[in-house]
């Protein structure tokens, strides 16, 4: 009995943990309780004191029953509810161009949320890999109380996502109300709108594009949800857009059938289509269509950077907020490729699936090609959405934004080097692999003497390559064009992500959870300052305002606002490394029209 009590109890707790982490249905927990009770009776009445092999078979039978329960009660896919609790409280009806809609009250009634409003037709069937089309009108009132499915993307097993939440974010919560997987579908072109509760008019608008390497992501994640800014008087819009192979496949056949001769930028075109929807509908939510700030983080920020020079987006927004990525360098380090490379990659994809025509491509099952996200997640110069690289456009004085707020984090490389830290053994090899003929220049600047120094220096260099340097490029192009530009450096550690890549978002958008053990008073004070700057920027185009330290315009690309244990202006840390990268890229050496 004692043996069963210790071993059985531990095994039972492990089974419960697996069901919880995997988000299995409540029925799975009930089945496990019933099966375990039956096994305990069997053990006591029959197996206890019997032959060892009968005991072994009993234990194996119990474990086998658990595996069967795990599979039979696998979490279903469902749309994520936008409301809190079991029953939503609905808003008044809002009339839009295509029909009427009502949302739900959240945040103790302070914020209205309208989730899952279509801004384009579902890009399925014959509309897969075509420019986004206007949505159909609907009859009656659309209940915008659930978020639309995430756009089609590779999906992790639920238990993997849960473990990442525990290990990376440290904020996992045990619950029986989330026993499902968020829905995923090609039909994902929808917006979510957060606004202050009640009648509003003429409010500033922030439109947010989520990150995820242009492969994954969803427009409702809590860190960048619109709740925090909406309660402060901003209308916030988040949007879904086609990802991976569905958003960025380039093919000559698709290009030939396009009325605009475009291919390879379907996700980018979705983002611009959503901006058009905002222009045409946001006044119904109390927003000012003449005062729109376009924002994004990581690949979302790279998208914002591209939209800044897209001829299709002229007049659709006023200012921009870019976090931890741009495509303003001569050769962007991620999220961008040449058109020739895009076409070649598309050709290789067709050869893998033995298809030739657009019709054959569209006949491929979405679940068959979804993992091609890893080969097709790059914007390109398609001659329509982008007529040239953003660098070339800025050098000619072509851009859409009137002011820029942007920056990067002190430990951008954190999540990307978890399993790939450098040591003295391989540090120089890594430097030479990337910097090649310029490696000696870098080794003079960063010369580690210990493994700890090698680890830290490579982490800094990696972050600079993929995130920091592109912001330095954008800042100089902005200053060259006379665009007011303010840059930040986020360095605040906490019990969660800290200053890793994406760690700043929860502060920027005012979404720190109340009474969380992961944050302290200094974090809440920093959030107040950061959202204060953001609120000023979305309202006026300038982050400065009463009660905040002066944020200098970064006209010489050397002074940043640090958000960390203290808030204040600092010198750019990586100028020597940037100089090496400039020489490698030939910064400023390319002649352009007007030079």
C-alpha positions in Angstrom: 0.0 0.0 0.0 2.7 2.4 1.0 4.5 1.8 -2.4 1.3 2.5 -4.3 0.7 5.6 -2.3 4.0 7.2 -3.0 4.5 6.1 -6.6 0.9 6.3 -7.6 0.4 9.7 -6.1 3.5 11.1 -7.9 2.4 9.5 -11.2 -1.1 10.8 -10.8 0.1 14.3 -10.2 2.3 14.1 -13.2 -0.7 12.9 -15.3 -2.8 15.9 -14.0 0.1 18.3 -14.9 0.3 16.9 -18.5 -3.4 17.3 -19.0 -3.3 20.8 -17.7 -0.2 21.9 -19.7 -1.7 20.3 -22.8 -5.0 22.1 -22.3 -7.0 18.9 -22.5 -10.8 19.1 -22.0 -12.3 19.0 -18.5 -13.7 15.6 -19.5 -10.2 14.3 -19.6 -9.6 15.2 -16.0 -12.8 13.4 -15.0 -11.9 10.3 -16.9 -8.4 10.3 -15.3 -10.0 10.5 -11.8 -12.3 7.6 -12.6 -9.6 5.4 -14.1 -7.2 6.2 -11.3 -9.9 5.3 -8.6 -10.5 2.1 -10.4 -6.8 1.2 -10.6 -6.4 2.0 -6.9 -9.3 -0.4 -6.0 -7.8 -3.0 -8.3 -4.4 -2.6 -6.7 -5.7 -2.9 -3.2 -8.2 -5.8 -3.8 -6.3 -7.8 -6.4 -2.7 -6.8 -7.2 -1.4 -6.0 -3.8 0.5 -9.0 -2.6 0.3 -10.7 -6.0 3.0 -11.7 -8.5 5.2 -8.9 -9.7 4.3 -9.3 -13.3 0.6 -8.8 -12.5 1.5 -5.6 -10.7 3.6 -4.5 -13.7 0.7 -5.2 -16.1 -1.6 -3.2 -13.8 0.7 -0.2 -13.8 1.2 -0.4 -17.6 -2.6 -0.6 -18.0 -3.1 2.5 -16.0 -0.4 4.4 -17.9 -1.9 3.1 -21.2 -5.3 4.3 -20.2 -3.9 7.7 -19.4 -2.3 7.9 -22.9 -5.7 7.0 -24.4 -7.4 9.7 -22.3 -4.8 12.2 -23.5 -5.6 11.5 -27.1 -9.4 11.2 -26.7 -9.7 14.5 -24.9 -7.2 16.4 -27.0 -8.0 20.2 -26.8 -10.3 21.3 -29.7 -9.6 24.4 -31.7 -11.9 27.3 -30.7 -12.1 31.1 -31.3 -10.7 33.0 -28.3 -13.4 34.9 -26.4 -12.9 38.7 -26.2 -14.8 39.1 -23.0 -14.0 38.3 -19.4 -16.1 35.8 -17.4 -18.9 33.5 -18.7 -21.4 36.1 -20.1 -20.4 39.1 -22.1 -21.8 42.6 -21.6 -22.4 44.1 -25.0 -21.8 47.6 -26.2 -24.2 49.8 -28.2 -24.4 49.1 -31.9 -21.9 50.8 -34.2 -22.6 51.3 -37.9 -19.8 50.6 -40.3 -19.5 50.7 -44.1 -20.4 47.0 -44.5 -22.8 46.6 -41.6 -23.6 47.0 -37.9 -21.5 45.6 -35.1 -21.5 45.5 -31.4 -18.6 44.7 -29.1 -18.1 43.8 -25.4 -17.2 45.7 -22.3 -13.9 44.7 -20.7 -11.5 46.2 -18.1 -14.3 46.6 -15.5 -16.4 48.5 -18.0 -13.7 51.1 -18.9 -12.9 49.7 -22.4 -15.0 48.5 -25.3 -13.5 45.8 -27.5 -14.8 44.9 -30.9 -13.1 41.6 -32.0 -13.1 39.8 -35.3 -14.4 42.5 -37.7 -13.6 41.6 -41.4 -11.5 44.1 -43.3 -11.2 41.9 -46.4 -12.7 38.8 -48.0 -11.4 35.5 -46.8 -8.3 34.8 -48.9 -9.2 31.2 -49.6 -9.9 29.2 -52.8 -9.4 31.4 -55.8 -8.4 34.4 -53.6 -5.4 32.6 -52.2 -2.3 34.6 -53.3 -4.3 37.5 -54.7 -4.5 41.1 -53.6 -6.9 41.5 -50.7 -10.5 42.3 -51.7 -13.2 44.4 -50.0 -15.2 42.3 -47.5 -18.8 41.5 -48.2 -21.6 43.4 -46.4 -23.5 41.5 -43.7 -27.1 41.7 -42.5 -28.2 42.2 -38.9 -25.7 43.0 -36.1 -22.3 41.3 -36.0 -21.5 40.2 -32.5 -17.8 41.0 -32.3 -17.3 39.0 -29.1 -14.7 36.5 -30.2 -11.3 37.0 -31.8 -11.0 35.6 -35.4 -8.7 32.7 -36.0 -5.0 33.3 -36.3 -3.9 33.4 -39.9 -2.6 30.1 -41.1 0.7 29.2 -39.5 2.7 26.3 -38.0 1.2 25.5 -34.6 3.1 24.1 -31.6 1.7 21.3 -29.5 -0.2 22.9 -26.5 2.2 21.4 -24.0 5.2 23.1 -25.7 3.5 26.5 -25.6 2.7 26.0 -21.9 6.3 25.1 -21.1 7.6 28.1 -23.0 5.2 30.2 -20.9 6.6 28.7 -17.7 10.3 28.8 -18.7 10.4 32.0 -20.7 7.7 34.2 -19.4 7.3 32.9 -15.8 3.6 33.8 -15.8 1.8 30.6 -16.5 -1.6 30.3 -14.7 -3.4 27.1 -14.0 -7.0 27.2 -15.2 -9.8 25.0 -16.5 -11.3 27.8 -18.6 -8.7 27.7 -21.4 -8.9 24.0 -22.3 -8.7 24.5 -26.0 -6.3 25.6 -28.8 -6.8 29.0 -30.4 -8.2 28.6 -33.9 -6.0 28.8 -36.9 -7.3 29.4 -40.5 -6.6 30.9 -43.9 -9.6 33.0 -43.1 -7.9 35.4 -40.8 -8.2 38.9 -42.3 -9.9 40.7 -39.4 -9.3 43.6 -37.1 -9.8 44.1 -33.4 -10.7 47.6 -32.0 -10.3 48.8 -28.5 -11.7 52.1 -27.5 -12.6 54.0 -24.3 -16.1 53.1 -23.1 -18.9 55.5 -24.0 -19.4 58.1 -26.7 -16.1 59.4 -28.0 -15.0 61.6 -30.9 -11.8 62.7 -32.5 -9.5 60.4 -30.5 -6.0 59.6 -31.7 -5.6 56.1 -33.2 -2.9 53.5 -33.0 -2.8 50.7 -35.5 -0.5 47.8 -34.4 1.1 45.1 -36.6 2.1 42.0 -34.6 5.5 40.3 -34.9 6.5 36.6 -35.3 9.1 36.6 -38.1 6.2 37.0 -40.7 5.5 33.3 -39.9 3.5 33.3 -36.7 1.5 35.5 -34.3 -1.9 36.8 -33.5 -3.5 40.2 -33.1 -4.8 39.9 -29.6 -1.8 38.9 -27.4 -2.0 40.5 -23.9 1.4 42.3 -24.0 0.3 44.5 -27.0 -3.5 44.4 -26.6 -5.2 47.7 -26.8 -6.6 47.7 -23.3 -3.9 49.8 -21.7 -3.9 52.6 -24.2 -7.7 52.6 -24.7 -8.3 53.4 -21.0 -6.1 56.4 -21.5 -8.1 57.8 -24.5 -6.6 56.1 -27.6 -8.5 54.0 -30.1 -6.3 50.9 -30.8 -6.6 48.6 -33.8 -4.7 45.3 -34.1 -4.9 43.2 -37.3 -4.3 39.8 -38.7 -2.4 39.4 -42.0 -1.3 36.5 -44.2 1.8 34.8 -42.9 4.5 32.5 -44.2 3.9 30.8 -47.5 0.3 32.3 -47.7 1.6 35.8 -47.3 5.0 35.9 -49.0 5.2 33.3 -51.8 6.5 34.8 -55.0 5.7 33.2 -58.4 5.8 34.4 -62.0 2.5 32.7 -62.7 0.8 34.5 -59.8 2.4 37.7 -61.0 1.1 37.3 -64.5 -2.5 36.9 -63.4 -2.3 39.9 -61.0 -3.9 43.1 -62.4 -1.1 45.0 -60.7 1.7 42.7 -61.7 2.5 41.8 -58.1 3.6 38.7 -56.2 5.4 38.0 -52.9 4.0 40.7 -50.7 0.4 39.5 -49.9 0.9 40.0 -46.2 2.1 43.5 -46.7 -0.8 44.2 -49.0 -3.1 42.9 -46.2 -1.6 45.4 -43.8 -2.2 48.3 -46.2 -5.7 47.1 -46.8 -6.4 47.1 -43.0 -5.1 50.7 -42.9 -7.6 51.6 -45.6 -10.3 50.0 -43.5 -9.2 52.1 -40.5 -9.3 55.3 -42.6 -12.9 54.5 -43.7 -14.4 53.2 -40.5 -12.5 54.4 -37.4 -14.6 57.6 -37.0 -17.5 55.3 -36.1 -15.5 54.2 -33.0 -14.6 57.8 -32.1 -11.2 57.8 -33.7 -9.6 60.5 -35.8 -8.7 59.2 -39.3 -6.3 62.1 -39.7 -4.3 61.2 -36.6 -3.2 57.6 -37.0 0.1 56.2 -35.6 1.2 52.9 -37.2 3.1 50.7 -34.8 4.7 47.2 -34.7 7.4 45.1 -33.0 10.0 42.7 -34.6 8.6 41.5 -37.9 5.7 43.8 -37.4 8.1 46.7 -37.0 9.9 45.6 -40.2 6.5 45.7 -41.9 5.9 49.2 -40.6 9.3 50.2 -41.9 8.4 48.9 -45.4 5.0 50.6 -45.3 6.7 53.9 -44.6 8.0 53.9 -48.2 5.1 52.1 -50.0 3.3 54.3 -52.5 0.1 52.4 -51.7 0.1 53.7 -48.1 0.6 57.4 -48.7 -1.9 59.4 -46.6 -3.1 56.3 -44.6 -1.2 57.2 -41.4 0.7 60.1 -39.8 3.4 58.9 -37.5 5.2 55.6 -36.7 6.4 53.6 -33.7 8.9 50.9 -34.5 10.2 48.4 -31.9 13.2 46.1 -32.4 13.4 45.9 -36.2 13.5 48.0 -39.4 14.3 47.2 -43.0 16.0 50.5 -43.6 19.6 49.2 -43.9 21.0 48.5 -47.4 20.6 44.8 -46.9 18.1 44.1 -44.1 19.2 41.2 -41.9 15.8 39.6 -41.8 12.2 39.7 -43.2 13.4 41.0 -46.6 14.9 39.5 -49.7 15.5 40.5 -53.4 12.8 39.8 -55.9 15.0 37.3 -57.8 15.6 35.4 -54.6 11.9 35.4 -53.9 11.0 34.0 -57.4 13.8 31.4 -57.1 12.5 30.2 -53.7 8.9 30.0 -55.1 10.2 27.9 -58.0 11.9 25.5 -55.6 8.6 25.2 -53.7 6.7 24.3 -56.8 9.3 21.6 -57.7 9.0 20.1 -54.2 5.2 19.7 -54.6 5.4 18.9 -58.3 3.0 21.7 -59.4 3.4 24.3 -62.1 0.4 26.6 -62.4 -1.4 29.0 -60.0 -4.4 26.6 -60.1 -2.3 23.7 -59.0 -0.7 25.8 -56.3 -4.2 26.8 -55.0 -5.2 23.1 -55.0 -2.6 22.3 -52.4 -4.1 21.7 -49.0 -3.2 24.5 -46.5 -2.1 21.9 -43.9 0.3 20.4 -46.5 2.2 23.7 -47.2 1.9 25.5 -43.9 5.4 24.5 -42.8 6.8 26.2 -45.9 6.5 29.3 -43.6 10.2 28.7 -42.9 11.1 29.2 -46.6 8.6 32.0 -47.4 8.6 34.7 -44.8 10.3 37.7 -46.5 9.0 40.9 -48.1 10.4 41.9 -51.4 10.5 44.7 -54.0 7.6 43.6 -56.1 7.2 46.8 -58.1 3.7 47.5 -56.6 3.6 47.5 -52.8 7.4 48.4 -52.9 8.9 49.9 -56.0 12.4 49.9 -54.5 14.1 49.1 -51.2 13.2 51.4 -48.2 16.8 52.6 -48.1 16.7 53.7 -51.8 13.4 55.5 -51.2 14.6 57.4 -48.1 17.8 58.4 -50.0 15.5 60.0 -52.6 13.4 61.7 -49.9 10.4 59.3 -50.4 8.5 58.4 -47.2 5.0 58.5 -45.8 5.5 59.3 -42.1 5.8 62.7 -40.4 7.5 61.6 -37.2 9.3 58.5 -35.9 9.5 56.9 -32.4 11.7 53.8 -32.4 14.3 51.8 -30.5 15.7 48.5 -29.4 16.4 46.5 -26.2 19.7 45.9 -24.4 19.4 42.1 -24.7 17.6 41.6 -28.0 19.6 38.3 -28.7 18.3 36.6 -25.5 15.6 34.3 -26.9 17.7 33.5 -30.0 20.8 32.4 -28.2 19.3 30.2 -25.5 20.9 27.2 -27.1 23.7 29.0 -28.9 25.9 31.0 -26.6 29.5 31.7 -27.5 32.6 30.7 -25.6 36.3 31.4 -26.0 36.4 28.2 -28.1 34.2 29.5 -30.9 34.0 33.2 -30.4 36.5 34.2 -33.0 35.1 31.7 -35.5 31.7 33.3 -35.1 33.1 36.8 -35.6 35.0 35.8 -38.7 32.0 33.9 -40.2 29.9 37.0 -40.2 32.4 39.9 -40.5 34.8 38.1 -42.9 37.5 40.7 -44.0 36.3 43.1 -41.3 36.6 40.6 -38.5 39.9 42.0 -37.2 38.3 45.4 -36.7 35.5 43.8 -34.6 38.0 41.7 -32.6 39.8 44.9 -31.7 36.6 46.4 -30.3 35.4 43.2 -28.6 38.2 41.2 -27.2 37.0 38.7 -24.5 39.4 37.1 -22.0 36.9 34.6 -20.5 34.0 32.5 -21.5 31.7 34.8 -19.7 33.0 37.8 -21.6 32.8 35.8 -24.9 29.2 35.0 -24.2 28.3 38.6 -23.3 30.1 40.1 -26.2 28.7 37.8 -28.8 25.2 38.4 -27.4 25.7 42.1 -27.8 27.1 41.8 -31.4 24.3 39.4 -32.4 21.7 41.8 -31.2 23.4 44.7 -33.0 23.6 42.8 -36.3 19.9 41.8 -36.4 18.2 44.6 -34.5 20.2 47.6 -33.3 22.1 48.5 -36.5 18.9 48.7 -38.6 17.5 51.3 -36.2 20.8 53.3 -36.5 20.3 53.2 -40.3 16.6 54.3 -40.0 17.6 57.1 -37.6 20.2 58.5 -40.0 17.8 58.4 -43.0 15.1 60.1 -40.9 17.5 62.9 -39.9 18.7 63.2 -43.5 15.1 63.8 -44.6 14.2 66.2 -41.8 11.8 63.8 -40.1 11.6 64.3 -36.3 13.0 61.2 -34.7 13.3 59.9 -31.2 15.1 56.7 -30.3 15.0 54.6 -27.1 17.1 51.9 -25.4 15.1 49.6 -23.2 17.2 47.9 -20.4 14.8 47.1 -17.6 15.2 43.7 -15.9 12.2 42.1 -14.2 10.9 38.7 -13.2 9.6 38.0 -16.7 11.3 38.7 -20.1 13.2 41.8 -19.0 15.1 43.5 -21.8 15.0 40.5 -24.1 13.5 40.9 -27.6 9.8 41.9 -27.1 10.3 42.6 -23.4 9.4 46.3 -23.7 6.0 45.8 -25.3 4.1 45.2 -22.0 5.4 48.6 -20.8 4.9 50.5 -24.1 1.2 49.5 -24.3 0.4 49.9 -20.6 -0.5 46.2 -20.0 1.5 45.3 -16.8 -0.8 43.0 -14.8 -1.8 44.4 -11.4 -0.4 42.8 -8.3 2.0 40.6 -10.2 5.0 39.1 -8.4 7.0 39.4 -11.6 7.1 43.2 -11.4 7.8 45.7 -8.7 7.1 49.4 -8.0 9.9 50.5 -10.3 8.3 48.6 -13.2 4.9 50.2 -12.7 6.6 53.6 -12.5 8.5 52.9 -15.7 5.3 51.8 -17.4 3.7 55.1 -16.5 6.6 57.0 -18.0 6.8 54.9 -21.2 3.0 55.0 -21.8 3.1 58.7 -21.1 5.6 59.2 -23.9 3.6 57.0 -26.2 0.4 58.8 -25.4 2.0 62.2 -26.1 3.4 60.8 -29.4 0.2 59.4 -30.7 -1.7 62.6 -29.8 0.9 65.2 -31.0 3.7 63.5 -32.9 6.1 64.4 -30.1 6.7 62.2 -27.0 7.6 65.1 -24.7 5.2 66.4 -22.2 4.7 67.7 -18.7 6.1 65.6 -15.9 8.5 63.6 -18.1 12.2 63.9 -18.6 13.1 65.7 -21.8 13.5 63.3 -24.7 16.0 64.8 -27.2 15.4 64.5 -30.9 18.1 62.2 -32.2 19.2 64.4 -35.0 22.9 63.2 -34.9 22.0 59.5 -34.3 24.1 59.3 -31.1 21.6 60.1 -28.3 19.0 57.7 -27.0 16.5 57.7 -24.2 17.2 54.8 -21.8 14.3 53.1 -20.1 15.8 51.0 -17.3 16.4 51.4 -13.7 16.6 55.1 -14.5 15.1 57.1 -17.3 17.2 59.6 -19.2 19.4 60.3 -22.2 22.5 58.2 -22.9 25.1 57.9 -25.7 24.7 55.2 -28.3 26.8 52.3 -27.2 27.6 50.7 -30.5 29.0 53.4 -32.7 32.3 51.7 -33.2 30.7 48.5 -34.3 28.3 50.4 -36.5 31.2 52.0 -38.3 32.5 48.6 -39.2 29.1 47.5 -40.5 28.8 50.7 -42.5 32.0 50.0 -44.3 30.9 46.4 -45.0 27.6 47.6 -46.4 29.0 50.6 -48.3 26.6 52.9 -46.4 26.0 56.1 -48.3 28.2 55.0 -51.2 25.3 54.0 -53.6 24.4 56.8 -56.0 20.7 57.4 -56.2 18.6 59.8 -58.3 19.0 63.2 -56.8 22.5 62.6 -55.3 
